[in-house]
Amino acid sequence: MLKKRIIPCLDIKDGKTVKGVQFEDLRIAGDPVELAKKYVKDGADELVFLDITATLEGRKTLIELVEKLSLEINIPFTIGGGISSVQDVEALLKAGADKVSLNSAAVRRPELIRDIAQQFGNQCVVVAIDTKNIAGEDFVFISGGKIQTQLKTLDWIKAVTDLGAGEILLTSMDFDGTKNGFDIRMLQNVAEVCQLPVIASGGAGKMEDFTELFNETKVTGGLAASIFHFNEIAIPELKNYLKTQKINVR
């Protein structure tokens, strides 16, 4: 069985780490490189960096940030935001990223998933999915959660799996930033249709939320932001706690 991963997420806007609630009301959490170095020291298993306004503003993810990170940290990291071509991916991997995260571009041009997987391998393709429940149905949202698509979330997960995605990063917009726990219902449904590793995002507020996540679902990674950025939970304490709960963490 895969060991469970604890993954801080750093949302980047204007070169700073930010965090909001349900994708709104952003506040600054610090310098991404300094935070990344702290998380490596604390024992994070991986890091995810998302340039959250890159798609909206039509920019490319900051290559310079990736180059700085690759010099400063020694754990795998994923970069996303504004990636729209195989060339973008090549540049980011050359700059030092281990994986790339596709969201809006994958919805608009699904064959991009296959093209990247064929050229660089499935292991580097993370498909990030922002999902929200509308009148009892789960739908995919794009452009930083601003635009609802007609794609049903589970259908989209099946499609990206067939196209060659190596991993799913699933963010529940309903739970994001609420600190009320992960979207267990959604994540249990995902397990029925998806054999890929899944990283759960949205809702972590206390250590018990991770216990519930790993005991009640098949996800392999728990991702969180504000609880780590604002020192509400320390990663070493979280890992020690999970071990006392008989959860196999790295």
C-alpha positions in Angstrom: 0.0 0.0 0.0 1.2 3.5 -0.9 2.3 5.5 2.1 0.2 8.6 2.7 1.7 12.0 1.7 1.3 15.4 3.5 1.5 18.1 0.9 1.5 21.9 1.5 0.1 23.9 -1.3 1.4 27.4 -2.1 -1.0 29.5 -4.2 1.1 32.2 -5.9 -0.2 35.7 -6.8 2.1 38.5 -7.8 5.1 36.5 -6.5 3.6 36.0 -3.0 1.9 33.1 -1.4 -1.8 33.8 -0.7 -4.7 31.9 0.7 -8.5 32.6 0.6 -11.8 30.9 1.5 -13.7 29.2 -1.4 -11.3 30.9 -3.8 -12.1 34.5 -2.5 -10.8 37.0 0.0 -7.1 36.3 -0.5 -4.6 37.2 2.2 -0.8 37.1 1.9 1.0 34.2 3.6 4.6 34.9 2.8 7.5 34.4 0.3 7.0 31.1 -1.6 10.7 30.1 -1.6 11.2 30.8 2.2 8.0 28.9 3.0 9.1 26.0 0.7 12.4 25.8 2.6 10.6 25.7 5.9 8.3 22.9 4.7 11.2 20.8 3.5 12.8 21.2 6.9 9.5 20.2 8.6 9.3 17.0 6.6 6.7 17.7 3.9 6.6 14.9 1.3 5.9 17.1 -1.7 5.0 20.6 -2.5 2.5 22.1 -5.0 2.8 25.6 -6.4 -0.1 27.1 -8.3 0.1 30.5 -10.0 -3.6 31.1 -9.4 -4.1 34.1 -11.7 -1.9 32.9 -14.6 -4.8 31.5 -16.6 -7.0 34.5 -15.9 -4.3 37.0 -16.8 -3.0 35.0 -19.7 0.5 34.7 -18.3 2.9 31.9 -18.1 4.0 30.4 -14.7 7.1 32.1 -13.5 10.1 30.1 -14.7 12.4 32.1 -12.4 10.4 30.9 -9.4 10.9 27.2 -10.5 14.6 27.8 -11.0 14.9 29.3 -7.5 12.9 26.4 -6.0 15.0 23.8 -7.7 18.1 25.2 -6.1 16.7 25.6 -2.6 14.6 22.4 -2.1 15.2 18.7 -2.5 11.7 17.2 -2.4 9.4 16.7 -5.4 7.3 19.7 -6.4 4.5 20.3 -8.8 4.0 23.6 -10.6 0.7 24.8 -12.3 -0.9 27.9 -13.7 -1.0 29.1 -17.2 0.4 25.9 -18.8 -1.1 25.5 -22.2 1.4 23.7 -24.4 4.0 20.9 -24.5 6.6 23.7 -24.8 5.5 25.2 -21.5 5.9 21.8 -19.8 9.3 21.3 -21.3 10.5 24.7 -20.0 9.2 24.0 -16.5 10.7 20.5 -16.3 14.0 21.8 -17.6 13.9 24.6 -14.9 13.6 21.9 -12.2 9.9 21.1 -11.7 9.1 17.4 -11.1 5.5 17.5 -12.2 3.1 19.9 -13.9 -0.5 20.6 -13.0 -3.1 21.2 -15.7 -6.5 22.5 -15.0 -8.2 25.0 -17.4 -6.0 24.1 -20.4 -6.8 20.4 -20.0 -10.5 21.1 -20.1 -10.2 23.4 -23.1 -7.8 21.0 -25.0 -8.0 17.5 -23.5 -5.5 16.1 -26.0 -2.8 18.2 -24.2 -2.8 15.6 -21.4 -2.0 12.8 -23.9 0.6 14.8 -25.7 2.5 15.7 -22.4 2.2 12.1 -21.1 3.6 10.7 -24.3 6.5 13.1 -24.4 7.5 13.2 -20.8 5.7 10.3 -19.1 2.5 9.9 -17.1 4.3 10.4 -13.8 4.7 14.2 -14.5 1.1 14.9 -15.5 -1.1 16.0 -12.6 -4.6 17.0 -13.6 -6.0 19.5 -11.1 -9.8 19.5 -10.8 -11.8 22.2 -9.1 -15.2 20.7 -8.3 -18.4 22.2 -6.8 -21.8 20.7 -6.1 -24.6 22.4 -7.9 -28.1 21.2 -7.1 -26.9 17.8 -6.2 -24.5 17.3 -9.2 -20.7 17.7 -9.0 -19.4 20.0 -11.8 -15.9 21.0 -12.9 -14.9 24.7 -12.7 -12.0 26.4 -14.5 -10.2 29.7 -14.6 -9.4 29.7 -10.9 -12.9 28.6 -10.0 -14.6 31.5 -11.8 -16.2 29.5 -14.7 -18.6 26.6 -14.4 -18.3 24.0 -17.2 -20.9 21.4 -18.1 -18.4 18.6 -17.3 -19.5 16.4 -14.5 -16.6 15.8 -12.2 -16.6 12.0 -12.2 -17.0 11.9 -16.0 -14.0 14.2 -16.3 -11.9 12.1 -14.0 -12.6 9.0 -16.1 -11.7 11.0 -19.3 -8.3 12.3 -18.0 -7.4 8.9 -16.7 -7.9 7.5 -20.3 -5.9 10.4 -21.7 -2.8 9.5 -19.6 -2.9 11.6 -16.5 -0.7 10.2 -13.7 -2.4 11.8 -10.8 -5.5 13.8 -9.8 -5.4 16.9 -7.5 -9.0 17.3 -6.5 -10.1 20.5 -4.8 -13.6 20.8 -3.3 -14.6 24.4 -3.8 -17.4 23.9 -1.3 -14.9 23.0 1.4 -12.0 25.1 0.4 -10.7 27.2 3.3 -13.6 26.3 5.6 -11.5 24.2 7.9 -14.5 21.9 8.4 -12.8 18.7 7.1 -12.3 17.2 3.6 -15.2 16.5 1.2 -15.4 12.8 2.1 -18.5 12.1 0.1 -16.9 13.4 -3.1 -13.6 11.6 -2.5 -15.4 8.3 -1.8 -17.2 8.7 -5.1 -14.0 9.4 -6.9 -12.4 6.1 -5.6 -15.2 4.2 -7.4 -14.1 5.5 -10.9 -10.4 6.3 -10.5 -7.4 4.0 -9.9 -4.9 6.9 -10.1 -3.3 8.4 -7.0 -5.5 11.2 -5.7 -4.5 14.2 -3.7 -7.4 15.7 -1.7 -7.6 19.4 -1.3 -10.0 21.7 0.5 -11.2 21.8 4.1 -8.4 20.7 6.3 -8.7 22.4 9.7 -7.4 20.0 12.3 -5.3 16.9 12.6 -8.3 14.6 13.0 -9.4 15.7 9.5 -6.4 13.9 8.0 -7.2 10.8 10.0 -10.8 10.8 8.6 -9.5 11.5 5.1 -7.0 8.5 5.1 -9.3 6.1 7.0 -12.5 6.9 5.0 -11.2 7.3 1.5 -8.5 5.8 -0.8 -6.6 9.1 -1.4 -2.9 8.9 -1.1 -2.2 12.6 -0.4 -3.7 15.2 1.9 -3.1 18.8 0.7 -3.5 21.9 2.8 -2.5 25.5 2.8 -3.6 27.9 5.5 -3.2 25.6 8.5 0.5 25.2 7.5 1.1 28.8 6.3 -0.3 30.4 9.5 1.3 27.8 11.9 -2.0 26.3 13.0 -0.7 22.8 12.6 3.0 21.8 12.3 3.8 19.0 9.8 6.1 17.1 12.3 3.3 17.0 14.9 0.7 16.0 12.2 2.9 13.1 11.0 3.5 11.9 14.6 -0.2 12.1 15.3 -1.1 10.1 12.2 1.4 7.4 13.2 -0.4 7.1 16.6 -3.6 6.6 14.6 -1.9 3.7 12.7 -1.8 5.6 9.4 1.2 4.7 7.3 2.8 8.1 6.5 6.1 8.7 4.8 
